[in-house]
Amino acid sequence: MLLEVITPDETLFKGNVSHVVLPGIDGSFGILKGHAPMISALTAGNVKVDQIVAENNSDELEGKYNIEFKDQTSFSFEINGGVIEVKADKVIVLAE
């Protein structure tokens, strides 16, 4: 599925992922391929992403966006809140 993480200043991430965990206002929740359409508010917290990597671009992302890599295909970053929309295997995160 496609994940886009957008802030008021720029697009932080756009790529294919297998799983994403987000900080919802009622607790963390995960999104997998085929998830039902939804819109939800997000609170401050950690976003965890399992990326499908064609080539290793972790050095570029880690230096530019303060993303913490756990291994080649998983990384996490902090947001201050926002909104998520899931529709047709596309996840859009509008983050603060």
C-alpha positions as a LaTeX table, in Angstrom:
\begin{tabular}{lrrr}
\hline
Residue & $x$ (\AA) & $y$ (\AA) & $z$ (\AA) \\
\hline
Met1 & 0.00 & 0.00 & 0.00 \\
Leu2 & 1.11 & 3.57 & $-0.56$ \\
Leu3 & 1.91 & 5.82 & 2.42 \\
Glu4 & 2.26 & 9.60 & 2.15 \\
Val5 & 3.27 & 11.69 & 5.16 \\
Ile6 & 2.67 & 15.38 & 4.51 \\
Thr7 & 3.42 & 18.37 & 6.75 \\
Pro8 & 2.55 & 22.03 & 6.12 \\
Asp9 & 6.11 & 22.52 & 4.82 \\
Glu10 & 6.80 & 19.43 & 2.72 \\
Thr11 & 6.16 & 15.78 & 1.97 \\
Leu12 & 8.24 & 13.82 & 4.51 \\
Phe13 & 7.72 & 10.38 & 3.05 \\
Lys14 & 6.06 & 8.72 & 0.06 \\
Gly15 & 6.53 & 5.04 & $-0.58$ \\
Asn16 & 5.21 & 1.51 & $-0.47$ \\
Val17 & 4.76 & 0.04 & 2.99 \\
Ser18 & 3.44 & $-3.21$ & 4.39 \\
His19 & 2.35 & $-1.86$ & 7.79 \\
Val20 & 2.05 & 1.44 & 9.65 \\
Val21 & 1.21 & 2.09 & 13.33 \\
Leu22 & $-0.13$ & 5.52 & 14.28 \\
Pro23 & $-0.94$ & 7.34 & 17.54 \\
Gly24 & $-4.74$ & 7.72 & 17.55 \\
Ile25 & $-6.56$ & 9.84 & 20.09 \\
Asp26 & $-7.98$ & 6.67 & 21.69 \\
Gly27 & $-4.70$ & 4.72 & 21.44 \\
Ser28 & $-2.33$ & 3.40 & 18.81 \\
Phe29 & $-3.70$ & 1.54 & 15.80 \\
Gly30 & $-2.24$ & $-0.24$ & 12.81 \\
Ile31 & $-3.04$ & $-0.20$ & 9.11 \\
Leu32 & $-2.40$ & $-3.13$ & 6.77 \\
Lys33 & $-3.11$ & $-3.63$ & 3.06 \\
Gly34 & $-6.85$ & $-3.95$ & 2.42 \\
His35 & $-7.87$ & $-1.86$ & 5.45 \\
Ala36 & $-11.38$ & $-0.44$ & 5.34 \\
Pro37 & $-11.68$ & 3.24 & 4.37 \\
Met38 & $-11.41$ & 5.57 & 7.36 \\
Ile39 & $-10.56$ & 9.05 & 8.56 \\
Ser40 & $-9.19$ & 9.58 & 12.06 \\
Ala41 & $-7.56$ & 12.24 & 14.22 \\
Leu42 & $-4.02$ & 11.64 & 15.45 \\
Thr43 & $-2.35$ & 12.80 & 18.64 \\
Ala44 & 1.29 & 13.46 & 19.43 \\
Gly45 & 3.32 & 10.28 & 19.33 \\
Asn46 & 5.41 & 7.83 & 17.40 \\
Val47 & 4.62 & 6.62 & 13.85 \\
Lys48 & 6.13 & 3.21 & 13.06 \\
Val49 & 6.51 & 2.14 & 9.43 \\
Asp50 & 7.47 & $-1.18$ & 7.84 \\
Gln51 & 8.66 & $-0.12$ & 4.40 \\
Ile52 & 8.96 & $-2.19$ & 1.24 \\
Val53 & 12.43 & $-1.12$ & 0.11 \\
Ala54 & 13.63 & $-1.41$ & $-3.46$ \\
Glu55 & 16.98 & 0.18 & $-2.64$ \\
Asn56 & 18.46 & 1.27 & 0.65 \\
Asn57 & 17.92 & 5.03 & 1.03 \\
Ser58 & 18.05 & 5.04 & 4.85 \\
Asp59 & 21.08 & 7.35 & 5.08 \\
Glu60 & 19.34 & 10.10 & 3.09 \\
Leu61 & 16.09 & 9.86 & 5.08 \\
Glu62 & 17.75 & 9.55 & 8.48 \\
Gly63 & 19.86 & 12.68 & 8.06 \\
Lys64 & 17.20 & 14.88 & 6.52 \\
Tyr65 & 14.06 & 14.07 & 8.50 \\
Asn66 & 15.27 & 12.91 & 11.94 \\
Ile67 & 13.92 & 9.42 & 11.25 \\
Glu68 & 15.18 & 6.62 & 13.48 \\
Phe69 & 15.86 & 3.39 & 11.56 \\
Lys70 & 15.49 & 0.08 & 13.38 \\
Asp71 & 16.77 & $-1.94$ & 10.40 \\
Gln72 & 16.71 & $-1.65$ & 6.62 \\
Thr73 & 12.94 & $-1.79$ & 6.28 \\
Ser74 & 11.53 & $-0.37$ & 9.51 \\
Phe75 & 11.69 & 3.18 & 10.81 \\
Ser76 & 9.83 & 5.51 & 13.14 \\
Phe77 & 9.37 & 9.22 & 13.66 \\
Glu78 & 7.47 & 11.57 & 15.96 \\
Ile79 & 4.48 & 13.71 & 15.04 \\
Asn80 & 2.66 & 16.36 & 17.08 \\
Gly81 & $-0.79$ & 15.32 & 15.87 \\
Gly82 & $-2.71$ & 15.36 & 12.63 \\
Val83 & $-5.24$ & 13.45 & 10.54 \\
Ile84 & $-5.12$ & 10.17 & 8.62 \\
Glu85 & $-7.17$ & 9.06 & 5.63 \\
Val86 & $-7.19$ & 5.45 & 4.40 \\
Lys87 & $-8.79$ & 4.67 & 1.04 \\
Ala88 & $-8.11$ & 2.04 & $-1.64$ \\
Asp89 & $-4.76$ & 0.91 & $-0.19$ \\
Lys90 & $-3.52$ & 4.50 & 0.08 \\
Val91 & $-2.75$ & 6.06 & 3.48 \\
Ile92 & $-2.37$ & 9.81 & 3.71 \\
Val93 & $-1.09$ & 11.30 & 6.98 \\
Leu94 & $-1.41$ & 15.06 & 7.36 \\
Ala95 & 0.99 & 15.63 & 10.24 \\
Glu96 & 1.95 & 18.59 & 12.41 \\
\hline
\end{tabular}
